Amino acid sequence: MNLFDVYPLFDIEIVRGQGCCVWDAAGNEYLDLYGGHAVISVGHAHPRYVAAITDQLRKLGFYSNSVFNSLQQQLADRLGRVSGYDDYALFLINTGAEANENAIKLASFHNGKRRVVSFRCSFHGRTTAAVRVTDNPAIIAPVNEGMPVTFLSFDDPALVEDEFRKGDVSSLIIEGIQGVGGIRLPSDDFLRSLRELCTRYDVCLIVDEIQSGYGRSGRFFAHQWAGLRPDIITVAKGIANGFPMGAVLISPMFKPVHGMLGTTFGGNHLACAAAIAVLDIIAEERLVENAGRVGGYLMQELATLPGVKEVRGRGLMIGIEMEEPVKDIRRRLLFEQRVFTGVAGAHTIRLLPPLCLSEAEAEETIRRLRNVIA
């Protein structure tokens, strides 16, 4: 049997990682400035993280959600405290797309409406509802087209209100910072206007923090820079440092009913052990503060490099828009300078390193990038 060929692959096999570095099968060391799509939050193979999963596996790897699992409540308690949402409820699942599916579904249960407002250049996942609110027609199959969705541009609250006045909008979904769309930030004023409009028109405000959350922006959630509280927050990626997990943080205005949501693997014992360890490491090593400090340094230095048109982002979620296409720059960074990065479109390099990236590693990144573009 062959693998279904849907990924363009670099001819590299990564077999080991430590902190912000990874090694391939030939023994070559790389700086990891991408973290596997922002998944690696506390660093590769962190000893406390490894110990937490190993210890839990020795006791119990899995049992179903038909019985009480105290690890789920431990995770909810810690996440509530560190995020500032201790009055919200937590629903645990497996992926970011699944988190957004459940958020959209929960909003529709709540107000009985169907249409969703999303934004240009958005990405929310590849499953049925999540892909429908993603602004990429190439990955939307005919079977996904049934849910009514309207795509708008950032920073125009009048357009949003025009849609809300029609009375059929169930939810509005927006990324804290757009990732796949090129590290684009909605303005703080726009986010605050969305909060006011959603309240006024009985529309559920969903903020997708799957890539921008968990400390990456220099605050626990990127939307907290604007000082607002969404009705629903979705998270995944960095929540368990590579162990598959997602979650939905749900306002007290939503009332749970048995059977309205469900999952087989969500909130399993190993995932919870991993996620608790991540929160402990983030707190003890002050990784949110580190993301803000080192990210600020990186953005300042990147802006001085030749050929850089614009540097966007917050913390360790950075987009470097170049004047020329970046395909060759990224390839040379990887194969000549041993630096993993991502891209967004033809002209933007994405940096999403582990939150433990040091200033020395940031300086080395700048040096290697300068070697390529000089």
C-alpha positions, -999 to +999 in steps of 0.1 A: +000+000+000+012+035-009+006+066+011-020+089-004+001+116-020-013+149-007+018+165+008+048+180-011+077+167+009+113+178+014+137+149+011+146+150+048+136+127+076+137+142+111+144+116+137+153+135+169+147+168+185+158+188+216+146+223+225+146+244+194+168+220+173+161+188+153+183+163+136+178+143+104+185+106+097+220+116+084+229+134+117+225+170+104+214+195+130+187+222+121+174+252+139+136+247+141+120+281+134+087+265+125+078+241+153+059+217+130+032+244+122+034+261+156+028+228+174+060+226+195+053+251+223+077+241+251+105+226+229+112+192+215+117+163+240+114+185+271+123+161+300+093+171+321+069+166+292+084+132+283+082+121+320+046+131+323+035+111+293+057+081+302+045+080+338+008+082+327+013+055+301+027+031+327-005+036+347-033+039+320-031+050+284-068+053+276-103+048+289-135+063+275-154+094+285-181+072+300-162+074+333-147+102+354-112+113+345-097+136+371-069+147+347-095+165+326-106+186+356-069+193+366-063+205+331-094+227+331-084+242+365-049+251+353-059+263+319-086+285+334-062+301+358-034+308+334-056+320+306-079+342+327-110+322+317-116+302+349-154+309+346-156+292+312-162+255+305-138+232+287-146+207+260-116+185+250-112+170+215-083+160+192-076+186+166-080+223+157-105+215+129-126+195+153-125+224+178-138+248+152-165+222+141-178+220+176-176+258+182-197+265+151-222+237+160-225+249+196-232+285+184-260+272+161-275+251+189-275+283+211-293+308+189-309+285+163-294+304+133-274+290+104-251+315+086-215+321+096-194+352+089-157+346+083-129+366+068-108+368+036-075+348+037-088+328+068-079+292+075-099+272+101-094+235+091-102+209+065-133+191+079-168+199+068-177+231+086-142+242+093-132+241+056-164+259+046-154+289+068-119+288+053-113+312+024-098+287+000-122+274-027-096+249-039-100+227-008-138+230-005-155+199-020-191+201-033-203+182-002-190+210+020-209+238+003-242+235+020-236+257+050-241+294+043-210+315+049-201+351+041-165+362+038-156+398+047-125+420+048-107+429+080-112+462+098-146+473+083-172+469+111-199+486+089-197+455+065-201+432+095-231+451+108-247+450+074-246+412+075-258+410+111-288+432+103-302+404+081-309+384+113-297+350+102-260+350+113-253+324+140-216+331+146-186+351+135-153+333+134-119+351+133-083+341+139-065+359+167-037+363+141-041+349+106-015+322+101-019+306+067-032+340+054+002+355+059+005+365+096-021+393+094-035+409+125-070+423+128-067+457+146-075+458+183-102+484+176-118+461+150-118+432+174-135+453+201-161+465+175-168+428+167-174+421+203-199+449+206-217+440+174-220+403+183-235+411+216-260+436+201-272+412+173-271+379+193-242+365+172-217+342+189-181+355+187-157+326+180-120+334+182-097+308+166-065+307+187-053+274+173-021+289+159-019+322+177-028+311+212-010+294+241+015+322+246+027+326+211+018+363+207+033+373+240-001+371+258-017+338+265-043+345+237-037+370+209-071+385+213-062+396+249-041+424+234-075+439+225-090+434+259-121+415+249-137+382+259-151+360+231-180+337+235-160+307+223-122+302+220-107+273+201-072+259+207-050+231+195-015+229+181+007+241+211-018+228+238+000+194+241+034+200+224+028+175+196+004+151+213-029+153+193-053+175+212-077+203+208-101+222+230-130+246+231-133+272+259-170+280+263-187+310+279-211+304+308-239+317+286-240+283+269-259+255+287-247+219+281-271+191+273-260+155+274-253+143+239-250+176+221-213+172+217-191+141+220-158+124+213-141+091+216-104+101+221-108+137+232-095+144+267-078+110+270-054+103+298-022+107+278-033+139+261-043+154+295-010+144+310+008+161+281-013+193+283-009+196+321+029+193+317+028+220+289+011+245+312+035+237+341+065+243+318+050+275+303+045+289+338+078+278+354+100+289+325+080+321+318+076+311+281+049+336+274+072+365+285+100+349+266+079+348+234+072+385+237+108+395+244+126+373+219+099+378+193+103+416+196+140+413+191+136+391+160+111+414+144+133+444+150+163+427+134+144+411+106+132+446+095+168+456+088+176+428+063+179+437+026+149+427+005+124+427+034+093+445+025+074+442+058+076+422+091+043+414+107+032+396+138+034+395+176+057+375+198+069+343+181+043+344+153+062+363+126+056+369+089+085+382+068+072+396+035+099+398+009+101+419-022+108+388-043+092+353-042+105+333-012+106+297-026+143+297-033+151+316+000+133+290+020+150+261+001+184+275+007+177+282+043+168+246+048+194+229+027+224+253+030+218+270+064+199+242+082+169+263+093+133+251+091+107+278+083+072+280+068+056+301+040+024+318+034+017+326-002+045+334-026+063+362-008+060+355+030+082+334+052+065+323+084+084+318+117+066+298+144+094+285+166+091+268+201+083+294+227+116+286+244+137+301+216+166+319+231+180+353+221+212+335+210+192+312+187+173+343+174+207+359+166+219+328+148+186+327+128+193+363+116+229+354+107+218+325+086+190+343+069+214+372+061+238+346+045+210+336+022+196+369+011+229+388+010 
